[in-house]
Amino acid sequence: MNKNKRNLYLVMAEATITEGLLAMSIMTPFFHSVGLSNEKISLTQIIFTAVLVLLNVPTGYIADRISRKWANIIGDFASSIIFLCYAFTNNFLGIIICESLLGVTSALSSGVDQSLLKHFSGKLARGNGEPEESVLKKYTARLWCFKYISNLILLLLGGPIGAIDLRLAIALSGVPPFIGGVISIFIEDDSEKLTPKHKNPMKDMLSVARTALGSKPLRWRIFAYAVGRQMTHAIIWVATPLFIQAGVPLEFVSCAWAFNSFMAVLGAHLAGKFGHRLNDVQILVVPVALMSISMTTMFINLNLVTVWLYGLMGIVQGWSSSTLTPMVQRYVKPSEQTSVISLMKVFSDALFIPTTWITGLVADIKLEYSLLTTVAMFLPLGLIVIRQLKTTK
């Protein structure tokens, strides 16, 4: 097999297997079992995200400067150990500690997969005489299809395992990152390293950030990524209660999550098929429209029929994952890929913190209000970014 294609497939395999969380569908019942309210559940995720916000850029810089491959290896193996510890956690403090440590390991791996994907797909494109951006979009969409299929399988396994023992499902969530770490060992990372311009690494990081945010086209595509990704994220921790309130039995909630993952696969597939034909404005209009339709309808009448419109959020997730990152990467130097992708995720995570806290707080008042709140927050943000994208190329 062609060396570049082999490395590309290894990157995609690692990214695919580490994307999903086996215990995802049972985490909310687990949190409730140790006495956490919806607001406290949101707080645990805010703390996890705050760690990402603080560390994403420094770890992205380290990956660009030293080794993207080893950032992945360390992050994957450490995550595996932390999930095993998480399974024995019995209180709010223990959950916060585990979530904080997972934030550290996630920051190490954040952006690495997409950076390596761009590098190896670019080499493959040049070798075949194809446009690099077109090849990157194709493999990004294909990767997210694989990721959501993997997530679908993990959800189907996690529900029944969680029904037997919630903690067992959490412990087994450490298996995929362990396998991902093993796969990463075999990647031959010959991607371009970042050459420091200053003796102080902080000055280099600030220089990369200033350059990225100083470019209007890149800045607004970073914001587009943040809005597109987080409109499905803030609502995720009340998804299980929404399904239950709509009448889905607890033992079938994992099937509802699996359905959402299937719809995410569909969204990624549609992105691969049609995304390259659309301009950046049209790409963002799709998730904003689908989010508004699904959340508003379920708010008006949440029942066993309308709750399946949550699947449109799955399409949004798959579509946004596949289209928004290449939109950003088009404007980024090869040596700064991980750093800028990490910066992009910092803005995304920073948006996650207040929107998730508000969503959890409102859900404790009345569950359906979280749906309307999602629209109230993300529809105006989406329209602002769409307007700006029209003026930048």
C-alpha positions as CSV (number, residue, x, y, z in Angstrom):
1,M,0.0,0.0,0.0
2,N,1.2,3.5,-0.7
3,K,2.9,4.9,2.4
4,N,0.9,8.1,2.5
5,K,-2.4,6.2,2.1
6,R,-1.3,3.7,4.9
7,N,-0.6,6.6,7.3
8,L,-3.8,8.3,6.3
9,Y,-5.8,5.2,7.0
10,L,-4.1,4.7,10.4
11,V,-5.0,8.3,11.3
12,M,-8.6,7.7,10.3
13,A,-8.7,4.4,12.3
14,E,-7.4,6.1,15.4
15,A,-9.7,9.0,15.1
16,T,-12.7,6.7,14.4
17,I,-12.2,4.4,17.4
18,T,-11.6,7.2,19.9
19,E,-14.5,9.5,18.9
20,G,-17.3,7.7,20.6
21,L,-18.0,7.1,24.3
22,L,-19.4,3.7,25.2
23,A,-21.1,5.1,28.3
24,M,-22.6,8.2,26.7
25,S,-26.2,7.1,26.8
26,I,-26.1,6.2,30.5
27,M,-24.0,9.1,31.8
28,T,-27.0,11.1,32.8
29,P,-28.6,8.3,34.8
30,F,-25.1,7.6,36.4
31,F,-24.9,11.3,37.4
32,H,-28.4,11.2,38.8
33,S,-27.5,8.0,40.7
34,V,-24.8,9.8,42.7
35,G,-27.1,12.8,43.4
36,L,-26.3,15.3,40.7
37,S,-29.0,17.7,39.4
38,N,-29.2,18.8,35.8
39,E,-27.4,22.0,36.7
40,K,-24.6,20.1,38.4
41,I,-24.3,17.8,35.4
42,S,-23.8,20.9,33.3
43,L,-21.3,22.2,35.8
44,T,-19.2,19.0,35.4
45,Q,-19.1,19.5,31.6
46,I,-18.3,23.2,32.0
47,I,-15.3,22.3,34.2
48,F,-14.2,19.7,31.6
49,T,-14.5,22.4,28.9
50,A,-12.8,25.1,30.9
51,V,-9.7,22.8,31.1
52,L,-9.9,22.4,27.3
53,V,-10.1,26.2,26.9
54,L,-7.0,26.7,29.1
55,L,-4.9,23.9,27.6
56,N,-6.0,23.5,23.9
57,V,-3.7,26.2,22.5
58,P,-0.6,25.2,24.6
59,T,-1.0,21.5,23.8
60,G,-1.7,22.3,20.1
61,Y,1.5,24.4,20.0
62,I,3.4,21.5,21.6
63,A,2.0,19.0,19.1
64,D,3.0,21.3,16.2
65,R,6.4,22.1,17.7
66,I,7.4,18.6,18.9
67,S,5.2,15.7,17.7
68,R,1.6,15.4,16.7
69,K,1.8,11.6,16.9
70,W,3.1,11.5,20.5
71,A,0.5,14.0,21.6
72,N,-2.1,11.5,20.4
73,I,-0.4,8.5,22.0
74,I,-0.1,10.1,25.4
75,G,-3.6,11.5,25.3
76,D,-5.2,8.1,24.3
77,F,-3.4,5.9,26.9
78,A,-4.0,8.4,29.7
79,S,-7.7,8.7,28.8
80,S,-8.0,4.9,29.1
81,I,-6.6,4.9,32.7
82,I,-8.9,7.8,33.7
83,F,-12.0,6.1,32.6
84,L,-11.1,3.1,34.7
85,C,-10.8,5.4,37.7
86,Y,-14.0,7.2,36.8
87,A,-15.9,3.9,37.2
88,F,-15.1,3.9,41.0
89,T,-16.2,7.5,41.5
90,N,-19.0,8.0,44.0
91,N,-19.4,11.8,44.5
92,F,-19.5,15.2,42.8
93,L,-15.8,16.0,43.7
94,G,-14.6,12.7,42.2
95,I,-16.5,13.4,39.0
96,I,-15.0,16.9,38.8
97,I,-11.5,15.4,39.2
98,C,-12.0,12.8,36.5
99,E,-13.6,15.3,34.1
100,S,-10.7,17.7,34.7
101,L,-8.1,15.0,33.9
102,L,-10.1,14.0,30.8
103,G,-9.9,17.6,29.8
104,V,-6.1,17.5,29.9
105,T,-5.9,14.3,27.8
106,S,-8.5,15.6,25.4
107,A,-6.5,18.8,24.9
108,L,-3.4,16.7,24.1
109,S,-5.2,15.0,21.2
110,S,-7.4,17.9,20.2
111,G,-6.7,19.0,16.6
112,V,-4.0,16.3,16.0
113,D,-6.2,14.0,13.9
114,Q,-7.4,16.7,11.6
115,S,-3.9,18.1,11.2
116,L,-2.5,14.7,10.3
117,L,-5.5,14.1,8.0
118,K,-4.8,17.3,6.1
119,H,-1.1,16.5,5.9
120,F,-1.5,12.9,4.5
121,S,-4.5,13.7,2.3
122,G,-2.5,16.6,0.8
123,K,0.5,14.4,0.0
124,L,-1.9,11.9,-1.5
125,A,-3.6,14.6,-3.6
126,R,-0.3,16.0,-4.9
127,G,0.9,12.5,-5.8
128,N,-2.3,11.9,-7.8
129,G,-2.5,15.4,-9.3
130,E,-5.8,16.2,-7.5
131,P,-6.9,19.4,-5.8
132,E,-5.8,19.3,-2.1
133,E,-8.9,21.0,-0.7
134,S,-11.2,18.6,-2.6
135,V,-9.3,15.5,-1.3
136,L,-9.3,16.9,2.3
137,K,-13.1,17.5,2.2
138,K,-13.6,14.0,0.8
139,Y,-11.6,12.3,3.5
140,T,-12.9,14.5,6.3
141,A,-16.5,13.6,5.4
142,R,-15.6,10.0,5.1
143,L,-13.8,10.1,8.5
144,W,-16.8,11.5,10.2
145,C,-19.0,8.9,8.6
146,F,-16.7,6.3,10.2
147,K,-16.7,8.2,13.5
148,Y,-20.4,8.2,13.8
149,I,-20.7,4.6,12.8
150,S,-18.2,3.7,15.5
151,N,-20.2,5.9,17.9
152,L,-23.4,4.1,16.8
153,I,-21.9,0.7,17.6
154,L,-20.6,1.9,21.0
155,L,-24.0,3.3,21.9
156,L,-25.7,0.1,21.0
157,L,-23.3,-1.7,23.3
158,G,-23.3,0.8,26.0
159,G,-27.0,0.8,26.7
160,P,-27.3,-2.9,27.5
161,I,-24.0,-2.9,29.4
162,G,-25.2,0.1,31.4
163,A,-28.5,-1.6,32.1
164,I,-26.5,-4.4,33.8
165,D,-24.0,-2.0,35.5
166,L,-23.6,1.7,35.0
167,R,-20.0,1.6,36.3
168,L,-19.0,-1.3,34.0
169,A,-20.0,0.7,31.0
170,I,-17.8,3.6,32.2
171,A,-14.9,1.3,32.8
172,L,-15.2,-0.2,29.4
173,S,-15.2,3.2,27.8
174,G,-11.4,3.2,28.4
175,V,-10.9,0.3,25.9
176,P,-11.3,2.4,22.6
177,P,-8.7,5.0,23.6
178,F,-6.3,2.2,24.6
179,I,-6.7,0.7,21.1
180,G,-6.4,4.2,19.6
181,G,-3.1,4.7,21.4
182,V,-1.8,1.4,20.0
183,I,-2.8,2.4,16.5
184,S,-1.0,5.8,16.8
185,I,2.3,4.1,17.5
186,F,2.4,2.8,13.9
187,I,1.7,6.2,12.3
188,E,4.8,7.6,10.5
189,D,4.5,11.3,11.3
190,D,6.6,13.3,8.7
191,S,4.3,16.4,8.9
192,E,5.9,19.9,8.9
193,K,6.9,21.1,12.4
194,L,6.3,24.6,13.6
195,T,9.5,26.6,13.7
196,P,9.6,28.9,16.8
197,K,10.0,32.7,16.1
198,H,10.6,33.6,19.7
199,K,12.5,32.1,22.7
200,N,9.4,32.4,24.8
201,P,6.7,29.8,23.6
202,M,3.9,32.1,24.9
203,K,5.0,34.7,22.4
204,D,4.8,32.1,19.6
205,M,1.3,31.0,20.7
206,L,0.1,34.6,20.9
207,S,1.6,35.3,17.5
208,V,-0.3,32.4,15.9
209,A,-3.5,33.5,17.6
210,R,-3.1,37.2,16.5
211,T,-2.4,36.1,12.9
212,A,-5.4,33.8,12.9
213,L,-7.8,36.3,14.4
214,G,-6.4,39.2,12.5
215,S,-7.5,37.6,9.2
216,K,-11.2,38.4,8.8
217,P,-12.0,35.4,6.6
218,L,-10.3,33.0,9.0
219,R,-11.7,34.7,12.1
220,W,-15.3,34.4,10.9
221,R,-14.8,30.8,9.8
222,I,-13.5,30.0,13.3
223,F,-16.7,31.6,14.7
224,A,-18.8,29.6,12.2
225,Y,-17.2,26.4,13.5
226,A,-18.0,27.4,17.1
227,V,-21.6,28.1,16.4
228,G,-22.2,25.1,14.1
229,R,-20.6,22.6,16.5
230,Q,-22.1,23.9,19.8
231,M,-25.7,24.2,18.7
232,T,-25.9,20.4,19.1
233,H,-23.7,20.2,22.1
234,A,-25.4,22.4,24.7
235,I,-28.6,20.3,24.5
236,I,-26.9,16.9,24.7
237,W,-27.0,16.5,28.5
238,V,-30.8,16.8,28.6
239,A,-31.3,14.4,25.6
240,T,-31.9,11.3,27.8
241,P,-34.5,13.1,30.0
242,L,-36.2,14.5,26.9
243,F,-36.6,11.0,25.4
244,I,-37.9,9.6,28.7
245,Q,-40.4,12.5,29.2
246,A,-41.6,11.9,25.6
247,G,-42.4,8.3,26.5
248,V,-39.3,6.3,25.4
249,P,-38.7,3.6,28.0
250,L,-35.3,3.8,29.7
251,E,-34.2,0.5,28.3
252,F,-34.7,1.8,24.8
253,V,-33.0,5.2,25.3
254,S,-29.7,3.9,24.0
255,C,-31.6,3.0,20.8
256,A,-32.7,6.7,20.6
257,W,-29.1,7.7,21.0
258,A,-28.1,5.2,18.3
259,F,-30.7,6.6,16.0
260,N,-29.2,10.1,16.5
261,S,-25.8,8.6,15.6
262,F,-27.2,7.0,12.5
263,M,-28.6,10.4,11.5
264,A,-25.1,11.9,12.1
265,V,-23.7,9.3,9.7
266,L,-26.3,10.5,7.2
267,G,-25.3,14.1,7.8
268,A,-21.7,13.3,7.2
269,H,-22.6,11.4,4.1
270,L,-24.6,14.3,2.8
271,A,-21.8,16.6,3.5
272,G,-19.4,14.4,1.5
273,K,-21.8,14.3,-1.4
274,F,-23.0,17.9,-1.5
275,G,-20.8,20.0,0.7
276,H,-18.2,20.7,-1.9
277,R,-20.9,22.2,-4.2
278,L,-21.9,24.8,-1.6
279,N,-20.2,28.0,-0.6
280,D,-19.4,28.7,3.0
281,V,-22.7,30.7,3.7
282,Q,-24.8,27.8,2.3
283,I,-22.9,25.3,4.4
284,L,-23.7,27.1,7.6
285,V,-27.4,27.8,6.7
286,V,-28.1,24.1,6.7
287,P,-27.4,23.4,10.4
288,V,-29.0,26.7,11.5
289,A,-32.2,25.9,9.7
290,L,-32.4,22.2,10.9
291,M,-31.7,23.2,14.5
292,S,-34.4,25.8,14.5
293,I,-37.0,23.5,13.0
294,S,-36.4,20.6,15.3
295,M,-36.0,22.4,18.6
296,T,-39.0,24.7,18.0
297,T,-41.3,21.8,17.0
298,M,-40.4,19.7,20.0
299,F,-40.9,22.7,22.3
300,I,-44.4,23.3,21.0
301,N,-45.3,19.7,21.4
302,L,-42.9,17.1,22.9
303,N,-44.3,13.6,22.4
304,L,-43.4,10.1,21.3
305,V,-43.6,11.2,17.6
306,T,-42.1,14.7,17.6
307,V,-39.1,13.7,19.9
308,W,-37.6,11.8,16.9
309,L,-37.1,15.2,15.3
310,Y,-34.1,15.2,17.6
311,G,-32.6,13.2,14.7
312,L,-32.3,16.4,12.7
313,M,-29.7,17.5,15.3
314,G,-27.8,14.3,14.4
315,I,-27.8,15.5,10.8
316,V,-26.6,18.9,12.0
317,Q,-23.8,17.2,14.0
318,G,-22.6,15.1,11.1
319,W,-22.8,17.9,8.5
320,S,-21.0,20.5,10.7
321,S,-18.3,18.1,11.7
322,S,-17.5,17.3,8.1
323,T,-17.7,20.7,6.6
324,L,-16.7,23.4,9.1
325,T,-13.1,22.3,9.9
326,P,-11.9,22.2,6.2
327,M,-13.5,25.6,5.8
328,V,-11.0,26.9,8.5
329,Q,-8.0,24.8,7.3
330,R,-8.1,26.4,3.9
331,Y,-6.7,29.6,5.4
332,V,-4.1,28.0,7.7
333,K,-0.3,27.3,7.2
334,P,0.7,23.6,7.3
335,S,3.1,24.2,10.2
336,E,0.3,25.9,12.3
337,Q,-2.5,23.4,11.6
338,T,-2.9,22.0,15.2
339,S,-2.4,25.3,16.8
340,V,-5.1,27.1,14.8
341,I,-7.5,24.1,15.1
342,S,-6.9,24.1,18.8
343,L,-7.6,27.9,18.9
344,M,-10.8,27.2,16.9
345,K,-11.8,24.7,19.5
346,V,-11.0,27.1,22.3
347,F,-13.7,29.5,20.9
348,S,-16.1,26.6,20.4
349,D,-15.5,25.4,24.0
350,A,-15.8,28.9,25.3
351,L,-19.2,29.2,23.7
352,F,-20.1,25.8,25.2
353,I,-19.6,26.9,28.8
354,P,-22.3,29.6,29.1
355,T,-24.8,27.9,26.7
356,T,-24.6,24.5,28.5
357,W,-24.9,26.1,31.9
358,I,-27.9,28.1,30.8
359,T,-29.5,25.0,29.2
360,G,-29.0,22.9,32.3
361,L,-30.4,25.7,34.5
362,V,-33.5,26.1,32.4
363,A,-34.0,22.4,32.1
364,D,-34.2,22.2,35.9
365,I,-37.1,24.7,35.8
366,K,-38.9,22.9,32.9
367,L,-37.3,20.4,30.6
368,E,-39.0,21.8,27.4
369,Y,-37.6,25.3,28.0
370,S,-34.1,23.9,27.2
371,L,-35.3,23.4,23.6
372,L,-36.6,27.0,23.2
373,T,-33.4,28.3,24.9
374,T,-31.3,26.5,22.3
375,V,-33.1,28.3,19.5
376,A,-32.9,31.6,21.3
377,M,-29.2,31.4,21.7
378,F,-28.0,29.9,18.4
379,L,-30.4,31.2,15.8
380,P,-29.2,34.9,16.3
381,L,-25.5,33.8,16.5
382,G,-25.9,31.8,13.3
383,L,-27.5,34.6,11.5
384,I,-24.7,37.0,12.6
385,V,-22.0,34.7,11.3
386,I,-23.9,34.0,8.1
387,R,-24.1,37.7,7.4
388,Q,-20.3,38.1,8.0
389,L,-19.4,35.1,5.8
390,K,-21.2,36.8,2.9
391,T,-18.7,39.7,3.1
392,T,-15.5,37.5,3.4
393,K,-13.9,35.1,1.0
